[in-house]
Every structure is written in structure tokens, then in C-alpha cells.
Amino acid sequence: MSDSVAVPTQVPPSSVVLVSGGSRGLGLAIVTDLIEAGVKVAAFARTVTPELTALAEKFPEQVHVGSVDINDAKAGQAFVKEVETKLGPIDGIVNNAAVGQDSLHVHTSAEQIAGIIQTNLTSPLVLTRFVLRRMMAKGLKGRIVNVTSICAQRGYPGLVAYSATKGGMDSATRSLARELGGRVLANSVAPGFFASEMSAVLGQTQLDQIVRRTPTGHLTEPEEVVPVVRMLLLDNTNINGQVLVIDGAASI
């Protein structure tokens, strides 16, 4: 009888990461950080900003960018195939593309609700499915990071549909982690409010209240979220199926 102990198979760090909504804000910060970490990055957004274009021009062998609407499934699939040809098989996904909301639920049309759900929930799940199928066909392991929001866990007026989509992505994260059986690590990062995000909805008074009840004394900054995303993609970790909140304990 052998005394040897089986060593768990680790999910290796991602080497080619697909980032949606990577043209500005947190998405651009994630793209920049991964490039600096030596990762090959494919980033898309509806509009490719000069900042994202500059990164692609500076690192032509490491970065591939494209103008793709997350809701155009065929365009997204074509972009994935382009990435595989240029950078290699994708083994990491950051679902960051999303639209916000600035209306009370009673004033939000059915069409607006449908659009928010399509962009923030349905389309990311469809894209993830497409990438996962190709990943598994190649026998790869990988990582998924879904960028959600503290809104999924704490109520805020004017953000009903938005919150529902982010809660849906958190739930999908947990189910993916269980369904994929450790072959792919799936996690969410849920940032608090950014200084420039959704202030039109909450107003300065509510933002000031959030700051006052935040032990760290300030709103969330992209630079505080980026290291957590990097860890989930690149570090040797057994974190799986979790929602990591980054809000300075404002929601506690």
C-alpha cells in the first residue's frame, strides 16, 4: 500500500486574457496591469479609445484590440478567433463590459430594462460559454473573473435593473465554479462606488454619506481593484466561486 499523498492539480496562471470593456476606466487599468505583468491581452469595447490603441501599438506582439459590441455575439466570436490566431488560445476571461442605470425603476421602460439585462448579464454569459467551449476543446484550464458591483449585495435607489444583473453574474460565478469542477477557477470582484461612476444617480449627498460610513474614508479607486483581478488570474490560489468585495468596508 502506497504512503504517497495525491497532489492536487493546480490551475495554471492565465497566459492569454480576454478583457471586455477594456477601453477606459477599470477595464483599461486591468489591461495595462496585465500587460505589465507580461500577459498577452485581448481587449475589446464598442469604441476603441486612443489610450487602448496606444497600448496595442506599443506592444504589438502582446496586445490585440478591437471594436466590438458585447451584444453582437457573431462579432464577439469572430474577435475570439482573431485573438487565437494572433496571441494563442484564451485561458482567462475578464467580463468587465457593462452599462449603468440612472433612473428609478418606475421610470425605467421595459426596453431599457431589457437592454441592461442583455448587456450586463446575457451577453457576458454567451461570450463566456463560447470561450469555455473552445478552451475545453483544447484541453486547457483557465480562470474567469466577473466584474460585478456592491450593488448586487446592498440596495441603492435608481439601480434596480443594474443591481439585478450584477447579482445574476455573482450567482452565475458560483454555479460556474461548481459546474467546471476545478478545471476553471471562476470568481467575481465587486467594487464599491468609483469616484466618477453613477454619481448622477446617487447625487453628491449620498456619495458623501457613503464616504462617511467607509472606514477607509474614500470611494473605491480602480487601482485598488486591479491587484485583486491580477491575483485571481495569475496567482497560485484555491479561491473559487467567491465574490470579493472591494469597498473599504462601506457595506458592512
N, C-alpha and C positions, 0 to 999 in steps of 0.2 A: 504493500500500500504506500503510495507516494505521500510524502510530507509537504510537497510543494503547494504553494498557495497561488491560485489563479490571479493574474494581474489584470485589472480592468483595462479594456481598450479605451484609450483617450481619444476624444475628438480633436484632431489637429487644428492649429490656428488657420483661419481663412487666409488664402493667398490671392484670390480674386473676388472682390466685393462689389456687389451691385447696390448703388445708393439711389433711391428715388427722391425727387425733390431736392437735388443736390446743388442748386444754383445760387442759393443765398441763405442767410441766417444759419440756423443749426445745421442744415444739410451741407452747406458749403464748409462749415467748420469741421464736420465729420470727414468730408472728402479730403480736406487739407491735412488733417491729422493722420489719416490713414496713409496718405502719400508720404508723409514724413516718416512714418513707421516702416516704409518700404513695401507696402502692399500695393498690388495692382488694383486700380479703382475704375469702375464704370459708373458714370453718373448721368442722370437724365432729369429733365424738367420741361415744362411746357415752353419756357423761354430760357435759352442758354445765356447767362449773363456774361459780361466781359471778364469778370473775375474767374468764372469757371473755364471760359475759353483760354484765358491766360495760363491756367494750370495745365490744360491739355497741350498747349503749345510748348510749355516749359518741360513737360515730362511726356513726350510723345510715345515712348515705349511702355509707359506705366499707366497712362490715363486715356480713357475713351469716353467722350461725351456725346450727347445727342439731344435734340429737341423732340421730346415725346410726351404726349398727353397720357397720364396714367390711366385714363378711361378708354383709351384706344388700345384694346387688347392685341390687335394684329400688329400695330406699330411697336408695342412693347415686346412682343415675341420676336419681331424682326431685329430689334435692338439687342436682345439677349443673344441671338445667333451671331450678330456682328461682334459682340464682346468675346464670344467663344473663339471666333476666328482670329481676333487681334490679340487678346490677352490670355486666353485659355479658359478652361471650364470654370464656371462660377461656383464657389463653395461658401459664399457669405452673402447675406441679403440684409440691407437696412431699409425697412419700409418707413420712410420719412414724409413722403408726399401727402399733403392734406390741405383741405380748405377750412377756414374758420367759419364762425357764425356771429352775426351781430343783431339778432332780433329775438324778441320774446316768442315763445312757442305759439301763442295765439295769433301772432302776426306773421308767422312763417308759413309760406304757401306749401302745398303738397309737393309742388315741383321743386321747391328749394330743399325740402327735407329729403326728397329722393336723390337730388344732386349731391348733397352732403354725404348721404349713406353710400352712394356709388363711388365717390372719390375717396372717402376715408376708410371704407370697410370692404365693399365688394371688390373693387379693382385691385387693392393690395393683396387680397386673398387669391384672386385669379392669377396675378403675376407670381405670387409665391408658389402656387400649385405648379405653374409652368416650369419654374426654375427647379423646384424639388424633383419633378419627374425626370428632368434631364440629368440632375445631379445623381439621382439613384440609378439611372440607366448606365451611368459611367462608374458606378461603384464607389462614389465619393461620400465622405462625411462632410458635415458643414455646420454653419451657425446662422441663426436668424435673430435679428434684433428689430423689434417693432417699437417705433417711437410713438408713445401714446400721450397721456396727459393726466395730471392730477384731477382734471375734471371728471375722469371716469370714476373717481372714488369720493369726491366731495362735490356737493351741488353748488352751482353758480347760475344766477338768472341770465337769460339770453343765450344759453349754450346747451339747450336740451338735446337737439339732434346731434350736435358735435360731441357732447358727452356720451351719448348712446353709442356712437361709432367707436370712440376710444375705449369704452367699456367692452364693446364687442371684440376689439382687437386684443385686449387683455385676456378675455375668455378664450379666444382662438389660440393665443400663445400657450395657455395651459394645456389645451387639448392637443395642440401640435406636439408639445413636449412629450406627452403620454403616447400619442399615436406613432411618433417616429422612433420610439424605443431607444433613445440614447444615441442613435446614429446621427441625428442633428440636434444641437442644443438650441432651444427656442426660448427667448426671453423678451420682456418689454422693459423699456426705460420710460418712466412717467415724470417728465419735468413739471415743476411748478410754473407759474406765470413768468414769462420773459418780460423784460422792461418795456419792450416795444410791441408786445403781442396782445391783441384783444383789449387794449385799453379803451377802445371806443365802446366796448360792451360794458365793461365794469365801471369805467369812469375813474377819475383820479382819486376820488374819495375812497372807493372800495380798494383800489390798489394801495393806497396809503394804509388802510386797515390791515391788508394782508402783510405789508412790511412790518407793521407794529406787532403783529402776532407771530412773526417769524423769528425764532431765537437767533438766527444768524444775522438778522437785521437788513436783509436786502432781497430783492427778487432774484429769480434764477437767471444765471448767465450761461450762454452756450458753452463757454469754456469749462463750466462745471459739469456739464453733461458729457462732453466729448471723451474724457478719460474712462467713463463707465462703459460707453459704447465700445471703445477700444478694448477694454478688458474682456467684454463678452465675446468679442470677435477673435481676439488674439491670445489671451492668456489660457494657461492650462487650468481649467476650472470645472467644477462639478455643479455649477449653477445652471439650473434648467427649469423652465416652466414658471419663472418668477417675474414679478413686477417690481422693479427697483425704482423707488420714488426719490426724486432729487429736487427737494423744495425747501431745504433748510429747516425741516420740521414744522413748516407752516400748517400742515394738515393734521398734525397730531393734537 
